[in-house]
Amino acid sequence: MNYHDYFGDASRPIDVCIVGTGGFGRSFLAQGRHVPLLDLRIAVDVDSATAAEAMKSAGFEAVAECRSKEEAKRAWENGLCIAAGDVAHIVDLPFDVLVEATGHPEAGARHAELAIGAGKHVALVSKEVDSVIGPGLARMASQRGTVVTPVDGDQPSLLIGLVTWAEVLGFEIVCAGKSSEYDFVFDSLTGTLTSNGVIVDAPGFADHLELGQRDVTEIAAARSRLAAALPQRAVPDLCELAVVSHSINLVPDLPDLHCPIARISEVPTFFSTQTVGGLLEGERRMDVFHCLRLPGEVSFAGGVFVVVRCRDAASWSLLAEKGHVLSRSGATAMVYLPRHLLGLEAATSVLEAGLKLRSSGTRHPQPRFDIAAIAEADLGTGKILAATGHHHAIEQVSAVLLPAGPLAAEQPAPFYLVANRRLIRPVKAGDPIRLADVELDASHLLSLRQQQDAHFFGHIHDTK
């Protein structure tokens, strides 16, 4: 596709506001100011000073810190860039797209609701929000003639694009997914594994570096055991696949996924069905792998992949000679995008929403899977389930993917609906955290989830 032609009929640049200026938001600010079809003049964070600092560090000039609607309106009329500490202060300005990138489930829900109510499109970077209420927000926006979209640069949008590309071309999808954010780098000289800056001794790992003709279940278990000191399940990975499931009909093979530690060349072998020597019990699965590599070898870079069936042996033999990655049986092949550039490539989704009124997901997303919270240890009454750090994880709490359904007091609750809430009764290790386990105060996220449930499931259960 020629992107110049696709977006070239714009009569003017679209005006954009970014909410959340760390990580993804900061990279969007840095790149967005160079995108000809974007006019990026508004940033919002926890306070106006934080937003202003982010804008200035990304090269913006003439930045006005605005602490009220009136100050923001004057700054806009004077052609200044606006740094604010509350979406309510800027939401009535005449911009087109709000990019929600806070990663905070409750605040993100409020921001999206405000933006949709003001007639704005929403580029929903915050998967924590999308996983709980994404389909409901999209429906709400559609009723007002606007769009809620996932965002290129993060894996859900990129994976949805790759899967639908494969389906349009008639490929049979065996599995689709992504690599985890951090590679597992094995140094044979020191016998160590490194991931996300953590180095651990891995004696004996060299014996399991190459798959060869070994059983995939056996080698996956051996690698996992020898790398036990490193995290091998990450809540964001499951959260992103839950978001993907809103737009494409894929299912996890296991509630907590397989998550094998695998070389790039091994992916189509691991993610084949068991009938041809793989891990999977069925087809159209979604999963994650940890990219295993040696120092100096190329990374998968947190990219996305599809594993497809090789129906024509002659065609795939030719492609194998050109370097494409086939399984050792030749029954499947991997097609992949080894990148996710965060905010640096988010503008394509923002432009699609603002200029084409299109989502990079689907026009009518549906809740197919929820990410549920599972206690990894006994959790006592009064514990705050604080979601902290870059990954917004909860200490002593893991996650699984479960079929989506309406909220109910004694059913497993969505992970990011219980995040940052207080337990009002104990939860035993291994049990899911249920809605009745947490203190449910006034909540935009809860209210919007109840609205989503009423539309997609026809009724709302008592959540108390």
C-alpha positions in Angstrom: 0.0 0.0 0.0 1.2 3.5 -0.8 0.7 5.5 2.3 1.2 8.8 0.6 -1.8 8.1 -1.7 -3.8 6.5 1.1 -3.7 9.6 3.3 -2.9 12.1 0.6 -6.4 13.5 0.2 -6.4 15.2 3.6 -7.6 18.8 3.4 -5.8 19.8 6.6 -3.6 18.2 9.3 -5.6 16.6 12.1 -5.3 18.0 15.6 -4.2 15.6 18.2 -4.0 15.4 22.0 -1.7 12.9 23.8 -2.7 11.9 27.4 0.1 10.2 29.3 3.6 11.4 28.4 5.9 8.6 29.6 7.1 5.7 27.5 4.8 5.4 24.6 3.5 9.0 25.0 7.0 10.4 25.0 7.9 8.6 21.8 4.7 9.7 20.2 5.5 13.3 21.1 9.0 13.0 19.7 7.9 11.5 16.4 4.5 13.2 16.1 5.9 16.7 15.6 7.6 15.5 12.4 4.4 13.9 10.9 3.1 16.4 8.2 -0.5 15.4 8.6 -0.5 15.8 12.4 -0.8 19.0 14.4 0.2 17.8 17.9 -0.3 20.7 20.3 -1.8 19.3 23.4 -0.3 17.0 26.1 -1.9 16.0 29.4 -0.3 14.3 32.4 -0.8 14.1 36.1 0.0 17.8 36.3 0.7 20.5 33.8 4.4 20.8 34.7 5.0 17.1 33.9 3.2 17.5 30.5 5.1 20.7 29.8 8.5 19.1 30.6 7.7 16.1 28.3 6.8 18.5 25.4 9.9 20.6 25.8 12.1 17.6 26.0 10.6 16.3 22.8 11.5 19.7 21.1 8.2 21.6 21.4 8.5 25.3 21.9 6.0 28.0 23.2 4.4 25.6 25.7 1.8 27.1 28.0 1.0 25.3 31.3 -2.8 25.5 31.6 -4.7 24.8 34.8 -8.2 25.5 33.7 -10.5 25.4 30.7 -10.2 29.1 30.3 -6.4 29.1 30.2 -6.4 26.2 27.7 -8.8 28.1 25.5 -6.7 31.3 25.5 -3.5 29.3 24.7 -5.2 27.5 21.8 -6.5 30.8 20.4 -3.0 32.2 20.7 -1.5 29.3 18.8 0.5 28.0 21.7 1.2 24.4 22.7 -0.9 23.3 25.7 0.3 21.3 28.7 -2.5 20.4 31.1 -3.1 18.3 34.2 -6.7 17.3 33.5 -8.4 16.1 30.3 -11.5 18.0 31.4 -9.5 21.2 30.8 -8.9 20.5 27.2 -11.6 18.2 25.9 -13.8 20.9 24.5 -11.0 22.4 22.3 -11.4 21.7 18.6 -9.0 18.8 18.2 -9.8 15.6 16.4 -8.1 12.6 18.1 -7.3 11.9 21.8 -4.5 9.4 22.3 -5.0 7.7 25.6 -1.6 6.3 26.8 -1.7 6.5 30.6 -1.8 2.8 31.2 -4.1 3.5 34.2 -7.3 1.6 34.0 -9.6 4.0 35.9 -8.1 7.3 34.6 -8.0 5.9 31.1 -11.7 4.9 31.2 -12.6 8.5 32.3 -10.4 10.0 29.6 -11.9 7.9 26.9 -15.5 8.6 28.1 -14.9 12.3 28.2 -13.3 12.3 24.7 -16.1 10.3 23.1 -18.7 12.5 24.8 -17.0 15.5 23.3 -17.1 14.0 19.8 -13.4 13.0 19.6 -11.9 9.9 18.1 -9.9 7.9 20.7 -6.6 6.0 19.9 -6.6 3.7 22.9 -3.0 2.8 23.7 -3.9 1.7 27.2 -4.4 -2.0 26.9 -5.4 -2.0 30.6 -8.6 -0.1 29.6 -9.1 -1.9 26.3 -9.0 -5.3 27.9 -11.9 -4.5 30.2 -14.1 -2.2 28.1 -12.7 -1.8 24.6 -15.7 -3.2 22.7 -18.1 -1.1 24.8 -16.1 2.1 24.1 -16.0 1.3 20.4 -19.8 0.9 20.4 -20.3 4.1 22.3 -18.1 6.0 19.8 -19.8 4.5 16.8 -23.1 5.8 18.1 -21.7 9.3 18.0 -20.0 8.9 14.6 -16.4 8.6 16.0 -13.9 5.8 16.2 -12.0 4.0 19.0 -8.9 2.3 17.7 -6.0 0.3 18.9 -2.7 1.8 17.9 0.1 0.8 15.6 3.4 0.6 17.5 1.9 -1.8 20.1 1.5 -5.5 19.3 -2.4 -5.8 19.4 -2.9 -3.5 16.4 0.1 -4.9 14.5 -1.0 -8.5 15.1 -4.6 -7.7 14.1 -3.2 -6.3 10.9 -1.0 -9.3 10.2 -3.7 -11.9 10.9 -6.3 -10.2 8.8 -3.7 -9.7 6.0 -3.1 -13.5 6.1 -6.8 -14.2 6.1 -7.6 -12.0 3.1 -4.9 -13.9 1.2 -6.6 -17.2 2.1 -3.9 -18.6 4.5 -5.0 -21.0 7.1 -4.0 -19.7 10.5 -2.6 -22.3 12.9 -1.4 -19.8 15.5 -0.7 -16.1 15.9 1.0 -14.1 18.6 4.0 -12.1 19.6 7.4 -12.4 21.2 7.7 -11.3 24.8 9.1 -7.8 25.4 12.5 -9.0 26.5 14.7 -11.7 24.8 16.4 -14.6 26.6 20.1 -14.2 25.6 22.3 -17.2 26.3 26.0 -16.7 26.6 27.8 -20.0 26.1 31.1 -18.6 27.4 29.7 -17.8 30.8 26.8 -20.2 30.9 24.4 -17.4 31.8 21.0 -16.2 30.6 20.2 -12.5 30.4 16.7 -11.0 30.2 15.7 -7.4 30.9 19.0 -6.7 32.4 18.9 -9.6 34.8 21.7 -12.2 34.5 21.2 -15.7 35.9 23.4 -18.8 35.9 22.0 -21.5 33.6 24.2 -24.6 34.0 23.3 -27.2 31.4 21.3 -24.8 29.2 23.8 -25.3 26.3 22.6 -28.9 26.1 19.1 -27.6 25.1 20.1 -24.8 22.8 19.2 -26.5 19.6 15.9 -28.2 18.9 17.1 -30.7 16.3 14.7 -33.7 16.2 13.8 -33.6 19.9 10.3 -33.6 21.2 9.1 -30.0 21.6 7.3 -30.6 24.8 10.5 -32.1 26.4 12.8 -29.3 25.3 10.3 -26.6 26.2 10.1 -28.0 29.7 13.8 -28.3 30.0 14.5 -24.7 28.9 11.8 -23.4 31.2 13.2 -25.4 34.2 16.7 -24.1 33.6 15.5 -20.5 33.2 13.2 -20.7 36.3 14.9 -17.7 37.9 13.6 -15.5 35.1 9.9 -14.5 34.7 8.2 -16.5 32.0 4.7 -15.2 32.2 3.9 -11.5 32.0 0.5 -9.9 32.5 0.9 -7.4 29.7 1.4 -10.3 27.2 -1.9 -11.9 28.2 -3.6 -8.5 28.3 -2.5 -7.7 24.7 -3.8 -11.0 23.4 -7.2 -10.3 25.2 -7.3 -7.0 23.2 -6.5 -8.9 20.0 -9.3 -11.3 20.6 -11.8 -8.3 20.5 -11.1 -8.1 16.8 -10.2 -11.6 15.6 -11.5 -15.0 16.6 -8.5 -16.7 18.0 -8.3 -18.7 21.3 -5.5 -19.6 23.8 -4.4 -23.2 23.8 -4.0 -22.9 27.6 -5.5 -20.3 29.9 -1.9 -19.1 30.8 -0.5 -19.8 27.3 2.5 -22.0 26.5 5.1 -19.2 26.4 8.0 -21.4 25.2 11.6 -20.2 25.2 12.3 -20.6 21.5 14.7 -19.6 18.7 13.2 -17.6 15.9 13.7 -20.5 13.5 11.8 -22.8 15.9 8.6 -20.8 16.2 6.5 -22.6 13.5 7.6 -26.0 14.9 6.6 -25.1 18.5 3.3 -23.5 17.4 2.2 -26.4 15.2 -0.5 -28.9 16.3 0.5 -32.0 18.2 -0.3 -34.1 15.2 2.7 -32.7 13.3 5.0 -32.5 16.3 4.0 -29.2 17.9 2.6 -28.0 21.2 -0.9 -27.1 20.2 -4.1 -29.1 20.7 -5.9 -27.3 17.9 -5.7 -24.5 15.3 -6.4 -20.8 15.3 -4.6 -20.4 18.6 -2.8 -17.4 20.0 0.3 -17.5 22.2 3.6 -15.8 23.1 7.2 -17.0 22.9 10.4 -15.8 24.6 13.0 -15.1 21.9 16.0 -17.2 22.7 19.2 -16.0 21.0 22.9 -15.8 21.4 24.8 -12.5 21.9 25.0 -10.6 18.6 22.1 -12.5 17.0 19.2 -10.6 15.7 16.2 -10.1 18.0 12.5 -10.5 17.3 12.1 -7.1 18.9 8.8 -7.8 20.5 7.3 -8.3 17.1 4.3 -10.3 15.9 3.8 -13.5 13.9 1.4 -15.8 12.2 2.0 -19.5 11.7 0.2 -20.7 8.6 -0.4 -24.1 7.0 1.8 -24.9 4.0 -0.7 -26.3 1.6 1.5 -26.2 -1.5 4.8 -27.9 -0.9 6.4 -26.6 -4.1 5.6 -23.0 -3.3 6.9 -23.3 0.3 10.0 -25.2 -0.8 10.8 -22.2 -3.0 10.2 -19.8 -0.2 12.3 -21.8 2.2 15.2 -21.5 -0.3 14.7 -17.7 0.0 15.0 -17.8 3.7 11.5 -18.0 4.9 11.0 -19.9 8.2 9.3 -23.3 8.0 8.7 -25.9 10.6 11.0 -28.9 10.6 8.1 -31.0 9.3 7.4 -28.5 6.5 3.7 -28.5 7.5 3.7 -24.9 8.7 5.6 -21.6 8.2 5.9 -18.4 10.1 5.3 -14.9 8.6 6.4 -12.2 10.9 7.0 -8.5 11.6 10.0 -8.2 13.9 9.2 -4.8 15.3 6.9 -2.7 17.5 8.0 0.9 17.5 5.7 2.2 20.2 4.8 5.9 19.6 7.2 6.2 16.7 4.7 4.5 14.4 1.4 5.3 16.1 0.5 8.1 13.7 -0.8 5.6 11.1 -3.6 4.5 13.4 -4.2 8.1 14.5 -4.5 9.2 10.9 -6.8 6.4 10.0 -9.1 7.4 12.8 -9.0 11.1 12.1 -9.0 11.1 8.3 -10.6 7.8 7.3 -12.9 7.2 10.3 -11.4 3.7 10.6 -10.1 1.6 13.4 -7.0 -0.5 13.0 -8.9 -3.2 14.9 -12.4 -4.1 13.6 -15.4 -2.0 13.1 -17.4 -4.1 15.6 -15.2 -5.5 18.3 -16.7 -8.2 20.6 -15.6 -9.3 24.1 -14.3 -12.8 23.6 -11.7 -13.2 26.4 -11.1 -11.5 29.8 -7.8 -11.5 31.5 -8.5 -12.7 35.1 -6.4 -12.2 38.2 -5.1 -15.3 40.1 -3.6 -15.2 43.6 -0.1 -16.6 43.6 0.0 -16.6 47.4 -2.5 -16.3 50.2 -3.8 -12.7 50.1 -5.2 -11.1 53.3 -8.1 -8.8 53.9 -7.1 -5.2 53.5 -4.3 -5.8 50.9 -4.3 -3.1 48.2 -3.9 -4.8 44.8 -1.6 -2.0 43.5 -0.7 -2.2 39.9 2.8 -0.8 39.7 5.8 -0.5 37.5 6.2 -0.4 33.7 4.1 -3.5 33.3 1.3 -2.4 35.7 1.6 -5.8 37.4 0.2 -6.7 40.8 2.5 -8.2 43.4 1.7 -11.9 44.1 -1.0 -11.9 41.4 -0.7 -13.6 38.0 -3.2 -13.8 35.1 -5.1 -16.2 32.8 -7.3 -15.8 29.8 -10.9 -16.9 30.3 -13.9 -16.7 28.0 -15.6 -13.3 28.5 -18.9 -13.0 30.3 -20.9 -10.6 32.3 -19.6 -9.5 35.6 -20.9 -11.4 38.6 -20.0 -11.2 42.3 -18.6 -14.8 42.6 -17.0 -15.0 39.1 -13.4 -14.2 38.3 -13.0 -10.5 37.8 -11.1 -8.8 35.0 -7.5 -8.1 36.1 -7.6 -4.4 35.6 -11.0 -4.0 37.2 -9.6 -5.3 40.6 -6.3 -3.4 40.2 -5.7 -0.7 42.8 -8.6 -1.9 44.9 -8.7 -3.2 48.5 -9.4 -6.8 49.3 -12.4 -7.1 51.7 -12.0 -10.8 52.2 -9.0 -13.2 51.9 -8.1 -15.0 48.7 -6.3 -18.3 48.8 -3.3 -19.1 46.6 -4.4 -20.5 43.3 -7.8 -19.0 43.5 -9.1 -16.3 41.1 -9.9 -12.9 42.6 -13.6 -12.3 42.3 -15.6 -9.1 42.3 -17.0 -9.8 45.7 -13.4 -10.0 47.0 -12.7 -6.3 46.4 -14.1 -3.0 47.6 -16.1 -1.5 44.7 -16.4 2.2 45.1 -17.6 4.7 42.4 -15.8 3.7 39.2 -15.9 4.8 35.6 -14.4 1.5 34.6 -17.0 -0.5 36.4 -19.9 1.5 35.1 -18.7 1.3 31.5 -18.1 -2.5 31.9 -21.7 -2.9 33.1 -22.9 -1.0 30.0 -20.8 -3.2 27.8 -22.2 -6.4 29.5 -25.7 -5.1 29.1 -25.2 -4.8 25.3 -23.2 -7.9 24.6 -24.7 -10.3 27.1 -28.2 -8.9 27.5 -28.2 -8.4 31.3 -26.1 -7.4 34.2 -25.5 -9.7 37.2 -25.4 -8.3 40.8 -21.7 -7.4 41.4 -22.1 -7.2 45.2 
